[in-house]
Amino acid sequence: EDCPYLAERGIAPTKRHRHLWAFPIGPLVMALSYRRDLFAEAGLPDRVPESWNELMDWGKKLTEPKEKRYGISIYTTLAGWQYLSFLYSAGGRVVEQDEEGVWRCVFNTPEAVDAAFFMARMRHERFTTPSGDTARGIIYASDLKLTNVKVGLEFAYLDSRFFIENNPNQYSFGPVPMGPSGLRGSEFNSRMLGIYAGLADDDKRRDATWAYIHFYDGPKARQIRTKMFVENGYGRFVNPELLTEFGYPELIRQTPPGWKEAYDVALDGGVPEPYGKNCQRVYDYPSRAISKIWADPVIKASIDSGEHESGKARVQEILDEFVAFGNKEMLQIFTPEQKKRRLIFAWAAVIVTVVSFSLLFWRVFKVFTPEQMRGKGGWQIRKYAWCYVLLAPALATIIIWQYYPLARGTVMAFQNYNVRGFSTWLGMENFAYALFDKKFWFSLWVSLKYAAYFMVFAFFAPIFLAMLLQEIPRGKIVYRVIYYLPAVLSGAVVLFLWKSFYSPSGPINQIVEHVVDGINATFGSTIDYERIDWLNDSRFALPFCLLPIVWAGMGPGCLIYLAALKTIPEEIYEAADIDGAAIRHKVFHVAIPSIKVLVMINFIFALIGAIRGSASFMLAMTGGGPFDNVYGATEVVGLTIWYTAFARLNFGLATAQAWILGTMLIGFTVFQLQRLSQVEFKTAESSK
């Protein structure tokens, strides 16, 4: 009852409270880095831009898209994080505490509109490059840092690690540009060290841990680190203030210019990163808003026409939409009537699910019970004792690694689960929220669209390729090797390779650009081609995410069908030839009926896999974006569940969402099992 945090947290008195403490170490401030060599080539001063207008003017002088050179880099999935520097410099904030101490999103103020519209101008404003070409925007928008792309400016944390990874003779730092408010605001952050909650009752280890944390970034540790950097020849990568404090003032002149100024300005105008309750994904909401602002045709048209007021009005509407969405997700406040109605619906859904599962499992057992065994009953252990013994290790493995986690996850679905062990029981609330969550259902719709694309292109492509390889008279081995080679590459390599293809400076845009230039030169036309950011355009993002899967999976898949086609007796093809059958007749009346069972088995597995297992490469390709609305155009249901669990740390809700998805997919599994029960497998008879 004497706990000082009861009133602040709104916690009821208990015998014991647990608090999570973390200690900041090594302060991090956001600054603007720039390429000194690119600035020199463009005739710009050796410093960062002082204001937003200067940033725009200098960016135009630096940008030459055909030479893969751009004014500033913005990471598309982290646009909200880089938006902060403009937002804070305009005088706005991402979140603020209200009178009741609740953290709410507030990035829809007039200052936030100015910052977001300026980012839209950086993305879309047309200008003439120094070489005389027409370009749109000074931003290189990508999550990849390609070596062949040169960028003049980039937001980065100001610390020694930056110069260890980048050439200090080529890069330098400066404070973020001044906004229209006259402020220079940037994010102020820090690495954190905390004490493991499991040490609450271990006084000796807890005190030793605290002593280490206290020492880690204390004066003595800083002196040791500074000395080690200097003695190993890296003194110029050390903060100038530390060099002065520990007796190395002669090395200050070797440090990159602008470091101390940028650090002092950032500290003076820095805004601490929000650590309020449910702020884990606070940057995600402005990131999605910026994505939609960049894609909005009204804003783009207003920038082209110079009628900025209409564009700002549209920006205001978009920010209002995402602030409302962010507050709904962060706060999750419902009236008693809403809670009651949702809980009733959740109970009804769970009862229907349990009954459905019971009937389905009964159906499965009935289907797979042989005719001669039905009605006999009992386990007949004496008769089949050795069979049970041989099955026991495999059964135990499946129970431990499949069914136990499933049962454990079932319990999590009814809890406000905490990895530290402080879970509380919520009953049906997680299911009630998930069933009424529009974002969850929209992501399921995205998954269904992706599954449709997958079945049309990725599933049937290997079958088509196998039939082609079956018919070619020569070079079969060579073609098989060529088509199989992409499968040798790891999935991550394939995804990032294609992601670089889709970038504005990637080969796809270059090929299209050369084709357009060729048409213009041949026919005297004046077609103007603007490079497309394929993965940030909702018209192309979802099907283009599928292409790497088709390219990498077509070869291995076709070998399976090719092996099945080899089992078809040649006599059947010869008989078809005698009857005058054309290629299409042999395909549809001989080949496909012969491998129909294999196709049906793979069809259901592929459909379930496309709906359930597409989250990993969507995370790598797009992160769920682009965002034409508050929901992502490529945020499949698996990715939504992943974000809920590991970004919002709401494991209970994520488990409830996974159970809802599993309930929907169980029907496909039962249908598959029923089909398998009707299949009769025979061994090939040897000819005598």
C-alpha positions as CSV (number, residue, x, y, z in Angstrom):
1,E,0.0,0.0,0.0
2,D,3.0,2.3,0.4
3,C,4.1,1.8,-3.2
4,P,4.5,5.4,-4.7
5,Y,3.4,4.2,-8.2
6,L,-0.1,3.0,-7.3
7,A,-1.8,6.3,-8.0
8,E,0.3,7.0,-11.1
9,R,-0.4,3.6,-12.7
10,G,-3.9,3.2,-11.4
11,I,-3.0,-0.1,-9.7
12,A,-4.9,-1.6,-6.9
13,P,-3.0,-2.3,-3.6
14,T,-1.5,-5.8,-3.5
15,K,1.1,-7.5,-1.3
16,R,3.8,-7.0,-3.9
17,H,4.3,-4.9,-7.0
18,R,6.9,-5.4,-9.7
19,H,8.4,-2.6,-11.7
20,L,10.6,-2.8,-14.7
21,W,13.6,-0.4,-14.5
22,A,16.1,0.4,-17.3
23,F,19.0,2.8,-17.1
24,P,20.1,4.9,-20.1
25,I,23.6,4.5,-21.4
26,G,25.4,6.2,-24.2
27,P,22.9,9.0,-25.3
28,L,22.0,9.0,-29.0
29,V,21.0,12.1,-30.8
30,M,19.6,12.4,-34.4
31,A,21.6,14.6,-36.8
32,L,21.9,15.0,-40.6
33,S,24.9,13.3,-42.3
34,Y,26.1,14.4,-45.7
35,R,28.5,13.3,-48.4
36,R,31.3,15.9,-48.6
37,D,32.4,14.6,-52.1
38,L,28.9,14.9,-53.6
39,F,28.5,18.4,-52.1
40,A,31.8,19.5,-53.6
41,E,30.8,18.1,-57.0
42,A,27.5,20.1,-56.8
43,G,29.3,23.3,-55.7
44,L,27.6,23.3,-52.3
45,P,29.1,24.5,-49.1
46,D,30.8,22.0,-46.7
47,R,27.9,22.0,-44.2
48,V,24.3,20.8,-43.9
49,P,21.4,22.9,-45.0
50,E,20.2,25.5,-42.5
51,S,16.5,25.4,-43.3
52,W,13.9,23.3,-45.1
53,N,14.0,25.6,-48.1
54,E,17.7,25.2,-48.4
55,L,17.4,21.5,-48.0
56,M,15.0,21.4,-50.9
57,D,17.2,23.6,-53.1
58,W,20.3,21.7,-52.3
59,G,18.5,18.4,-52.9
60,K,17.6,19.4,-56.4
61,K,21.2,20.3,-57.2
62,L,22.3,16.9,-55.9
63,T,19.7,14.8,-57.7
64,E,20.4,13.1,-61.0
65,P,18.2,9.9,-61.2
66,K,19.8,8.6,-64.4
67,E,23.2,8.7,-62.6
68,K,21.6,7.0,-59.5
69,R,22.2,10.1,-57.4
70,Y,19.6,11.6,-55.0
71,G,19.3,14.4,-52.6
72,I,18.2,12.6,-49.4
73,S,17.5,9.0,-48.3
74,I,14.2,8.1,-46.6
75,Y,13.6,4.5,-45.5
76,T,10.1,3.6,-46.7
77,T,9.2,1.3,-43.7
78,L,10.7,3.9,-41.3
79,A,9.4,7.0,-42.9
80,G,7.6,7.9,-39.6
81,W,10.8,7.7,-37.7
82,Q,12.6,10.1,-40.1
83,Y,9.4,12.3,-40.2
84,L,10.1,13.1,-36.5
85,S,13.0,15.5,-37.3
86,F,10.6,17.6,-39.5
87,L,7.7,17.2,-37.1
88,Y,9.8,18.4,-34.1
89,S,11.4,21.2,-36.0
90,A,7.9,22.4,-36.9
91,G,7.0,22.4,-33.3
92,G,4.8,19.3,-33.3
93,R,4.8,16.0,-31.3
94,V,4.0,12.4,-32.0
95,V,2.3,11.6,-28.7
96,E,1.4,13.6,-25.6
97,Q,-0.1,12.8,-22.2
98,D,-3.6,14.1,-21.6
99,E,-5.0,15.4,-18.3
100,E,-5.5,11.8,-17.1
101,G,-1.9,10.8,-17.9
102,V,-2.9,8.7,-20.9
103,W,-0.6,8.8,-23.9
104,R,-2.4,9.8,-27.2
105,C,-1.3,10.3,-30.7
106,V,-1.3,14.0,-31.7
107,F,0.5,14.1,-35.0
108,N,-2.4,15.9,-36.7
109,T,-1.7,19.5,-35.5
110,P,-1.1,22.3,-38.0
111,E,2.7,21.9,-37.4
112,A,2.4,18.2,-38.2
113,V,0.6,19.0,-41.4
114,D,3.4,21.4,-42.5
115,A,6.0,18.7,-41.8
116,A,4.1,16.0,-43.7
117,F,3.4,18.2,-46.7
118,F,7.1,19.2,-46.9
119,M,7.9,15.5,-47.1
120,A,5.4,15.2,-49.8
121,R,7.1,18.0,-51.7
122,M,10.4,16.3,-51.3
123,R,8.9,13.2,-52.9
124,H,6.9,14.7,-55.7
125,E,8.0,18.3,-56.6
126,R,9.1,18.5,-60.3
127,F,12.3,20.3,-61.2
128,T,15.0,20.4,-63.8
129,T,18.2,18.6,-62.8
130,P,21.7,20.2,-63.4
131,S,22.0,18.0,-66.5
132,G,18.7,19.4,-68.0
133,D,16.5,16.4,-67.3
134,T,13.1,16.6,-65.6
135,A,12.9,14.8,-62.3
136,R,10.3,14.3,-59.7
137,G,11.4,14.5,-56.0
138,I,14.7,14.5,-54.3
139,I,14.1,11.5,-52.2
140,Y,15.7,8.0,-52.6
141,A,12.9,6.0,-51.0
142,S,14.1,2.5,-50.2
143,D,14.9,0.2,-47.4
144,L,18.0,-1.0,-49.2
145,K,21.4,0.8,-49.0
146,L,22.8,0.0,-52.4
147,T,26.4,0.7,-53.1
148,N,25.7,1.9,-56.7
149,V,23.3,4.6,-55.4
150,K,24.7,7.8,-54.2
151,V,22.8,9.9,-51.6
152,G,23.8,13.4,-50.5
153,L,21.9,13.6,-47.2
154,E,20.7,11.0,-44.6
155,F,19.4,11.1,-41.1
156,A,21.6,9.1,-38.7
157,Y,22.4,8.8,-35.0
158,L,25.5,10.8,-34.1
159,D,28.0,8.4,-32.5
160,S,31.3,6.8,-33.1
161,R,29.8,3.7,-34.8
162,F,28.7,5.8,-37.8
163,F,32.3,6.7,-38.6
164,I,33.5,3.2,-38.1
165,E,31.1,2.0,-40.8
166,N,31.6,5.1,-43.1
167,N,34.7,6.9,-44.3
168,P,35.1,10.0,-42.1
169,N,36.9,11.8,-44.9
170,Q,33.8,11.4,-47.1
171,Y,31.0,11.9,-44.5
172,S,30.3,14.6,-42.0
173,F,27.5,15.7,-39.7
174,G,25.4,18.7,-38.9
175,P,22.3,19.6,-37.0
176,V,18.9,18.9,-38.6
177,P,17.5,21.8,-40.7
178,M,15.6,24.6,-39.0
179,G,11.8,24.4,-39.5
180,P,9.4,27.3,-40.2
181,S,9.0,27.7,-36.4
182,G,12.7,28.5,-36.1
183,L,13.3,25.3,-34.1
184,R,15.7,22.5,-34.7
185,G,14.0,19.5,-33.2
186,S,15.2,15.9,-33.4
187,E,14.8,12.6,-31.6
188,F,16.8,12.1,-28.4
189,N,17.3,8.5,-27.6
190,S,19.6,6.2,-25.7
191,R,20.7,2.6,-25.4
192,M,19.2,1.0,-22.3
193,L,20.4,-1.6,-19.8
194,G,17.8,-3.2,-17.5
195,I,17.8,-5.8,-14.8
196,Y,16.2,-9.2,-15.5
197,A,12.9,-9.4,-13.5
198,G,13.9,-13.0,-12.4
199,L,16.5,-11.5,-10.1
200,A,13.8,-9.8,-7.9
201,D,14.5,-12.3,-5.0
202,D,18.2,-12.7,-5.7
203,D,19.7,-9.7,-3.8
204,K,23.3,-10.6,-4.5
205,R,23.0,-10.9,-8.2
206,R,20.6,-8.0,-8.5
207,D,23.0,-5.7,-6.7
208,A,25.9,-7.0,-8.8
209,T,23.9,-6.3,-11.9
210,W,23.1,-2.8,-10.8
211,A,26.8,-2.1,-10.0
212,Y,27.7,-3.2,-13.5
213,I,25.0,-1.0,-15.1
214,H,26.1,2.0,-13.0
215,F,29.7,1.4,-14.1
216,Y,29.1,0.7,-17.7
217,D,28.5,4.3,-18.8
218,G,30.1,6.0,-15.8
219,P,33.2,8.3,-15.8
220,K,35.7,5.5,-15.4
221,A,34.2,3.4,-18.2
222,R,34.1,6.4,-20.6
223,Q,37.7,7.1,-19.8
224,I,38.7,3.5,-20.5
225,R,36.8,3.5,-23.8
226,T,38.3,6.8,-24.9
227,K,41.8,5.6,-24.0
228,M,41.3,2.3,-26.0
229,F,40.0,4.3,-29.1
230,V,43.0,6.7,-28.9
231,E,45.6,4.0,-28.4
232,N,44.3,2.0,-31.3
233,G,44.3,5.0,-33.7
234,Y,40.6,5.7,-33.6
235,G,40.7,8.9,-31.6
236,R,39.0,10.9,-34.3
237,F,35.8,8.7,-33.9
238,V,35.4,9.8,-30.3
239,N,33.0,12.5,-29.2
240,P,35.0,15.8,-28.9
241,E,33.7,16.4,-25.4
242,L,35.2,13.1,-24.2
243,L,38.5,13.9,-25.8
244,T,38.7,17.2,-23.9
245,E,37.5,15.7,-20.6
246,F,40.1,12.9,-20.6
247,G,43.1,14.9,-21.8
248,Y,43.3,14.5,-25.6
249,P,42.5,18.0,-26.9
250,E,45.0,17.8,-29.7
251,L,42.9,15.2,-31.4
252,I,39.8,17.3,-31.6
253,R,40.9,18.9,-34.9
254,Q,41.0,15.4,-36.4
255,T,37.3,14.7,-35.6
256,P,34.8,15.3,-38.4
257,P,33.7,18.9,-38.7
258,G,30.3,19.7,-37.3
259,W,30.2,16.9,-34.8
260,K,30.2,19.0,-31.6
261,E,27.8,21.6,-33.1
262,A,25.4,18.9,-34.2
263,Y,25.6,17.2,-30.8
264,D,25.0,20.4,-28.8
265,V,22.1,21.5,-31.0
266,A,20.5,18.1,-30.9
267,L,20.8,17.9,-27.1
268,D,19.3,21.4,-26.8
269,G,16.3,20.7,-29.1
270,G,16.0,17.0,-28.7
271,V,12.7,15.3,-27.9
272,P,12.9,12.1,-25.9
273,E,11.6,9.0,-27.7
274,P,8.1,8.2,-26.3
275,Y,8.2,5.3,-23.8
276,G,4.6,5.7,-22.6
277,K,2.1,2.8,-22.2
278,N,1.3,1.0,-25.5
279,C,3.8,3.2,-27.4
280,Q,5.7,0.2,-28.8
281,R,4.5,0.9,-32.4
282,V,4.0,4.6,-32.1
283,Y,6.2,5.3,-35.2
284,D,4.2,2.9,-37.3
285,Y,1.2,5.2,-37.4
286,P,3.0,8.2,-38.9
287,S,4.9,5.9,-41.2
288,R,1.7,4.6,-42.6
289,A,0.3,8.1,-42.9
290,I,3.4,9.3,-44.9
291,S,3.0,6.3,-47.2
292,K,-0.6,7.2,-47.9
293,I,0.3,10.9,-48.3
294,W,3.0,10.0,-50.9
295,A,0.5,7.9,-52.8
296,D,-2.4,10.3,-52.7
297,P,-3.2,11.8,-56.2
298,V,-4.8,15.0,-54.7
299,I,-1.6,15.9,-52.9
300,K,0.5,15.1,-55.9
301,A,-1.7,17.3,-58.1
302,S,-1.6,20.2,-55.7
303,I,2.2,20.1,-55.7
304,D,2.3,20.0,-59.5
305,S,-0.1,22.9,-59.7
306,G,1.4,25.0,-56.9
307,E,-2.0,25.1,-55.1
308,H,-0.6,23.9,-51.8
309,E,-3.6,24.7,-49.6
310,S,-5.7,21.9,-51.2
311,G,-2.8,19.5,-50.7
312,K,-2.4,20.5,-47.0
313,A,-6.2,20.1,-46.5
314,R,-5.9,16.5,-47.8
315,V,-2.8,15.9,-45.6
316,Q,-4.9,17.0,-42.6
317,E,-7.6,14.5,-43.4
318,I,-5.1,11.7,-43.7
319,L,-3.3,12.6,-40.5
320,D,-6.7,12.8,-38.7
321,E,-7.5,9.3,-40.0
322,F,-4.3,7.8,-38.8
323,V,-4.3,9.5,-35.4
324,A,-7.8,8.1,-34.7
325,F,-6.6,4.7,-35.8
326,G,-3.5,4.9,-33.7
327,N,-5.4,6.0,-30.6
328,K,-7.9,3.2,-31.1
329,E,-5.1,0.6,-31.2
330,M,-3.1,2.1,-28.3
331,L,-5.9,2.8,-25.9
332,Q,-8.5,0.1,-26.7
333,I,-11.2,1.9,-24.7
334,F,-14.7,0.5,-25.1
335,T,-18.0,1.3,-23.4
336,P,-19.6,-1.3,-21.1
337,E,-22.3,-2.0,-23.8
338,Q,-19.7,-2.5,-26.4
339,K,-17.7,-4.9,-24.2
340,K,-20.9,-6.9,-23.3
341,R,-22.0,-7.3,-27.0
342,R,-18.5,-8.3,-28.1
343,L,-18.1,-10.9,-25.3
344,I,-21.5,-12.4,-26.2
345,F,-20.4,-12.7,-29.8
346,A,-17.0,-14.1,-28.8
347,W,-18.6,-16.8,-26.6
348,A,-20.9,-17.8,-29.4
349,A,-18.0,-18.0,-31.9
350,V,-15.9,-20.1,-29.5
351,I,-18.8,-22.5,-28.9
352,V,-19.4,-22.9,-32.6
353,T,-15.6,-23.4,-33.1
354,V,-15.5,-26.2,-30.4
355,V,-18.5,-28.0,-31.8
356,S,-17.1,-27.7,-35.4
357,F,-13.7,-29.0,-34.3
358,S,-15.4,-32.0,-32.5
359,L,-17.5,-32.8,-35.6
360,L,-14.6,-32.5,-37.9
361,F,-12.3,-34.7,-35.8
362,W,-15.1,-37.3,-35.6
363,R,-15.4,-37.1,-39.3
364,V,-11.6,-37.6,-39.8
365,F,-11.5,-40.6,-37.5
366,K,-14.5,-42.1,-39.3
367,V,-13.0,-41.6,-42.7
368,F,-9.7,-43.1,-41.9
369,T,-11.1,-46.1,-40.0
370,P,-10.9,-49.1,-42.4
371,E,-14.1,-50.8,-43.3
372,Q,-13.1,-54.1,-41.8
373,M,-12.2,-52.4,-38.4
374,R,-15.5,-50.5,-38.0
375,G,-17.7,-51.9,-35.3
376,K,-15.0,-54.0,-33.7
377,G,-14.1,-51.4,-31.1
378,G,-11.2,-51.4,-28.6
379,W,-7.6,-50.7,-29.1
380,Q,-6.7,-54.4,-29.6
381,I,-3.4,-53.8,-27.8
382,R,-2.5,-57.5,-27.5
383,K,-2.9,-58.1,-31.2
384,Y,-1.0,-54.9,-32.2
385,A,1.3,-54.4,-29.3
386,W,4.5,-54.0,-31.4
387,C,2.8,-51.5,-33.7
388,Y,2.0,-49.3,-30.7
389,V,5.6,-49.7,-29.3
390,L,7.0,-48.6,-32.7
391,L,4.6,-45.7,-33.0
392,A,5.2,-44.4,-29.4
393,P,8.5,-42.4,-30.0
394,A,7.0,-40.6,-33.1
395,L,3.8,-40.0,-31.2
396,A,5.7,-38.6,-28.2
397,T,7.7,-36.3,-30.4
398,I,4.6,-34.9,-32.1
399,I,2.8,-34.4,-28.7
400,I,5.8,-32.6,-27.2
401,W,6.7,-30.4,-30.2
402,Q,3.2,-29.9,-31.7
403,Y,0.3,-30.4,-29.4
404,Y,1.9,-29.2,-26.1
405,P,2.7,-25.7,-27.7
406,L,-0.8,-25.8,-29.2
407,A,-2.3,-26.4,-25.8
408,R,0.0,-23.8,-24.1
409,G,-1.0,-21.3,-26.8
410,T,-4.7,-22.0,-26.1
411,V,-4.2,-20.8,-22.5
412,M,-2.3,-17.7,-23.7
413,A,-5.4,-16.7,-25.9
414,F,-7.3,-16.2,-22.6
415,Q,-4.6,-14.1,-20.9
416,N,-2.9,-10.8,-21.0
417,Y,0.3,-12.7,-21.4
418,N,3.5,-11.4,-20.1
419,V,6.9,-13.0,-20.9
420,R,8.2,-12.1,-17.5
421,G,5.5,-14.3,-15.9
422,F,3.0,-11.6,-14.6
423,S,0.2,-12.8,-16.9
424,T,-3.4,-12.0,-15.9
425,W,-6.6,-13.8,-16.9
426,L,-8.8,-11.9,-19.4
427,G,-11.3,-14.6,-20.3
428,M,-12.9,-14.0,-23.8
429,E,-11.6,-10.4,-24.2
430,N,-8.9,-11.3,-26.7
431,F,-11.3,-13.1,-28.9
432,A,-13.9,-10.3,-28.5
433,Y,-11.3,-7.8,-29.7
434,A,-10.0,-9.9,-32.6
435,L,-13.5,-10.7,-34.0
436,F,-14.3,-7.0,-34.2
437,D,-10.9,-5.9,-35.4
438,K,-11.2,-4.5,-38.9
439,K,-7.5,-4.6,-39.4
440,F,-7.5,-8.4,-38.8
441,W,-10.3,-9.0,-41.3
442,F,-8.7,-6.7,-43.9
443,S,-5.4,-8.6,-43.6
444,L,-7.3,-11.8,-44.1
445,W,-8.8,-10.4,-47.3
446,V,-5.3,-9.4,-48.4
447,S,-4.2,-13.0,-47.7
448,L,-7.1,-14.4,-49.8
449,K,-6.1,-12.1,-52.7
450,Y,-2.5,-13.2,-52.4
451,A,-3.6,-16.9,-52.3
452,A,-5.6,-16.3,-55.5
453,Y,-2.5,-14.9,-57.2
454,F,-0.4,-17.7,-55.8
455,M,-2.6,-20.5,-57.1
456,V,-3.0,-19.0,-60.5
457,F,0.7,-18.3,-61.1
458,A,2.9,-20.0,-58.6
459,F,1.0,-23.3,-58.3
460,F,0.2,-24.0,-62.0
461,A,3.6,-22.7,-63.3
462,P,5.6,-25.8,-62.3
463,I,3.0,-28.1,-63.9
464,F,3.2,-26.1,-67.2
465,L,7.0,-26.1,-67.0
466,A,7.1,-29.9,-66.3
467,M,5.0,-30.5,-69.4
468,L,7.3,-28.4,-71.5
469,L,10.4,-30.1,-70.3
470,Q,8.7,-33.5,-70.9
471,E,8.2,-32.6,-74.6
472,I,11.4,-30.9,-75.7
473,P,13.6,-33.3,-77.7
474,R,17.1,-32.1,-76.6
475,G,18.8,-30.4,-73.7
476,K,16.4,-31.6,-71.0
477,I,19.1,-31.9,-68.4
478,V,20.5,-28.4,-69.1
479,Y,17.0,-26.8,-68.9
480,R,16.3,-28.7,-65.6
481,V,19.5,-27.4,-64.1
482,I,18.8,-23.8,-65.2
483,Y,15.3,-23.8,-63.8
484,Y,16.5,-25.4,-60.5
485,L,19.4,-23.1,-59.8
486,P,17.3,-20.3,-58.2
487,A,16.4,-22.8,-55.5
488,V,20.1,-23.0,-54.5
489,L,20.0,-19.4,-53.3
490,S,18.7,-18.7,-49.8
491,G,15.3,-17.1,-49.4
492,A,16.7,-13.9,-48.0
493,V,19.1,-13.5,-50.9
494,V,16.2,-14.0,-53.4
495,L,14.0,-11.5,-51.7
496,F,16.5,-8.8,-51.4
497,L,17.8,-9.4,-54.9
498,W,14.3,-8.8,-56.3
499,K,13.7,-5.9,-53.9
500,S,16.7,-4.2,-55.5
501,F,15.2,-4.9,-59.0
502,Y,12.0,-3.1,-58.0
503,S,13.7,0.0,-56.6
504,P,13.4,3.3,-58.5
505,S,17.0,2.9,-59.6
506,G,16.7,-0.8,-60.2
507,P,17.0,-2.7,-63.6
508,I,13.2,-2.9,-64.2
509,N,12.9,0.8,-64.3
510,Q,16.1,1.1,-66.3
511,I,14.8,-1.4,-68.9
512,V,11.4,0.4,-69.2
513,E,13.2,3.8,-69.4
514,H,15.5,2.5,-72.3
515,V,12.4,1.1,-74.1
516,V,10.6,4.4,-73.8
517,D,13.7,6.3,-75.0
518,G,14.0,3.9,-77.9
519,I,10.3,4.5,-78.9
520,N,10.8,8.3,-78.6
521,A,14.0,8.2,-80.8
522,T,12.4,5.9,-83.4
523,F,9.0,7.5,-83.8
524,G,9.8,11.1,-82.7
525,S,7.3,10.8,-79.8
526,T,7.7,12.6,-76.5
527,I,6.6,10.0,-74.0
528,D,7.7,11.0,-70.5
529,Y,8.4,8.0,-68.2
530,E,8.5,8.5,-64.5
531,R,10.3,5.8,-62.6
532,I,7.9,3.8,-60.5
533,D,8.6,2.6,-57.0
534,W,6.9,-0.8,-57.6
535,L,6.8,-2.0,-54.1
536,N,5.4,1.3,-52.8
537,D,2.6,1.4,-55.4
538,S,-0.5,-0.4,-54.2
539,R,-1.4,-1.3,-57.8
540,F,1.7,-3.5,-58.2
541,A,3.0,-4.3,-54.7
542,L,1.0,-7.6,-54.0
543,P,1.5,-9.3,-57.4
544,F,5.1,-8.2,-57.6
545,C,5.8,-9.7,-54.2
546,L,4.8,-13.0,-55.7
547,L,7.2,-12.9,-58.6
548,P,10.3,-13.9,-56.5
549,I,8.4,-16.9,-55.2
550,V,7.4,-18.0,-58.7
551,W,10.9,-17.5,-60.0
552,A,12.6,-19.4,-57.1
553,G,10.0,-22.1,-56.6
554,M,9.1,-23.1,-60.2
555,G,12.2,-25.3,-60.8
556,P,12.0,-27.5,-57.7
557,G,8.2,-27.8,-58.1
558,C,8.4,-28.8,-61.8
559,L,10.8,-31.7,-60.9
560,I,8.1,-33.3,-58.8
561,Y,5.5,-33.2,-61.6
562,L,8.1,-34.2,-64.1
563,A,8.8,-37.4,-62.1
564,A,5.0,-38.0,-62.0
565,L,4.8,-37.6,-65.7
566,K,7.5,-40.1,-66.2
567,T,5.3,-42.8,-64.6
568,I,2.8,-42.5,-67.5
569,P,3.4,-45.5,-69.8
570,E,4.6,-44.6,-73.3
571,E,2.1,-46.9,-74.7
572,I,-0.7,-44.5,-73.8
573,Y,1.0,-41.7,-75.7
574,E,1.6,-43.9,-78.7
575,A,-2.1,-45.0,-78.7
576,A,-3.1,-41.3,-78.6
577,D,-0.7,-40.6,-81.6
578,I,-2.3,-43.4,-83.5
579,D,-5.7,-42.0,-82.8
580,G,-4.5,-38.6,-84.2
581,A,-4.5,-36.8,-80.8
582,A,-3.0,-33.3,-80.8
583,I,-0.8,-31.9,-78.1
584,R,-3.7,-30.4,-76.2
585,H,-5.6,-33.7,-76.3
586,K,-2.6,-35.5,-74.8
587,V,-2.2,-32.9,-72.1
588,F,-5.9,-32.7,-71.0
589,H,-6.9,-36.3,-71.6
590,V,-3.7,-38.2,-70.8
591,A,-1.2,-36.2,-68.8
592,I,-3.4,-34.3,-66.4
593,P,-5.8,-37.2,-65.5
594,S,-2.7,-39.3,-64.8
595,I,-1.3,-36.9,-62.2
596,K,-4.6,-35.6,-61.0
597,V,-4.2,-37.1,-57.5
598,L,-0.8,-35.5,-57.0
599,V,-2.2,-32.1,-58.2
600,M,-5.1,-32.3,-55.8
601,I,-2.9,-33.2,-52.8
602,N,-0.5,-30.3,-53.6
603,F,-3.4,-27.9,-54.3
604,I,-4.8,-27.9,-50.8
605,F,-1.4,-27.8,-49.2
606,A,-0.4,-24.9,-51.4
607,L,-3.6,-23.0,-50.7
608,I,-3.2,-23.4,-46.9
609,G,0.5,-22.4,-47.1
610,A,-0.3,-19.3,-49.2
611,I,-2.8,-18.1,-46.7
612,R,-0.9,-19.0,-43.5
613,G,2.8,-18.8,-44.4
614,S,3.3,-15.7,-46.5
615,A,4.2,-13.4,-43.6
616,S,8.0,-13.8,-43.6
617,F,8.8,-12.6,-47.1
618,M,6.1,-9.9,-46.9
619,L,7.9,-8.6,-43.9
620,A,11.2,-8.6,-45.9
621,M,9.7,-7.1,-49.1
622,T,7.3,-4.4,-47.9
623,G,6.7,-4.6,-44.2
624,G,3.0,-4.7,-45.1
625,G,2.9,-1.4,-47.1
626,P,2.1,0.6,-49.0
627,F,-0.8,2.2,-47.2
628,D,-3.6,3.6,-49.3
629,N,-5.6,3.5,-46.1
630,V,-4.9,2.7,-42.4
631,Y,-4.4,-0.9,-43.5
632,G,-1.4,-2.2,-45.6
633,A,-1.9,-3.3,-49.2
634,T,0.4,-6.3,-48.5
635,E,-0.1,-6.9,-44.8
636,V,-1.3,-10.5,-44.9
637,V,-2.9,-12.1,-41.9
638,G,0.2,-13.8,-40.8
639,L,2.1,-10.5,-40.7
640,T,-0.7,-8.9,-38.7
641,I,-0.4,-11.7,-36.1
642,W,3.4,-11.3,-36.0
643,Y,3.1,-7.5,-35.5
644,T,0.5,-8.0,-32.8
645,A,2.8,-10.5,-30.9
646,F,6.3,-9.1,-31.4
647,A,5.8,-5.4,-32.1
648,R,2.8,-4.6,-29.8
649,L,3.9,-7.4,-27.4
650,N,0.2,-8.5,-27.2
651,F,0.8,-12.2,-27.2
652,G,-2.6,-13.1,-26.0
653,L,-4.4,-11.2,-28.7
654,A,-2.0,-12.7,-31.3
655,T,-2.8,-16.2,-30.2
656,A,-6.5,-15.5,-30.4
657,Q,-6.1,-14.2,-33.9
658,A,-4.0,-17.4,-34.8
659,W,-6.8,-19.6,-33.4
660,I,-9.4,-17.8,-35.5
661,L,-7.3,-18.3,-38.6
662,G,-6.7,-21.9,-37.8
663,T,-10.4,-22.5,-37.3
664,M,-11.0,-21.2,-40.8
665,L,-8.3,-23.3,-42.4
666,I,-9.2,-26.6,-40.6
667,G,-11.9,-27.1,-43.2
668,F,-9.4,-27.3,-46.0
669,T,-7.4,-29.8,-44.0
670,V,-10.4,-32.1,-43.4
671,F,-11.3,-31.9,-47.1
672,Q,-7.7,-32.9,-48.0
673,L,-7.8,-35.8,-45.6
674,Q,-11.1,-36.9,-47.0
675,R,-9.7,-36.8,-50.5
676,L,-6.7,-38.8,-49.4
677,S,-8.9,-41.5,-47.9
678,Q,-10.4,-42.1,-51.3
679,V,-7.0,-42.5,-53.0
680,E,-5.7,-46.0,-53.6
681,F,-2.0,-46.3,-53.8
682,K,-0.4,-49.2,-55.6
683,T,3.1,-50.3,-56.3
684,A,4.2,-50.6,-59.9
685,E,4.1,-54.2,-61.2
686,S,7.3,-55.4,-62.9
687,S,6.9,-56.7,-66.4
688,K,7.7,-60.3,-67.0
